Amino acid sequence: MTVESTELENHLGKYLRQIRSTGETLTVCEHSEPVATLSPIAAKQAKNGSNLIDQLLASPVKVPGFKPLARDEIYER
């Protein structure tokens, strides 16, 4: 499904309900050029309340010379 950004701004609630009910991904365009996507959260993630730390640990960003903290170290602080 594709929508122009102005249409999305005016009817965000409608599109969020549609994404939730159909599971479709929404492509947001500006002047017919795709700029972003909105997709539903996986049901397991939504039910478990996956938090930001868990999400970041699942897909870390590589930075040369940086050693990330372990999950337990993060929660200790």
Beta strands, then each sheet from edge to edge (+ up, - down):
strand 1: 2-4
strand 2: 26-30
strand 3: 33-38
sheet 1: 1+ 2+ 3-
end
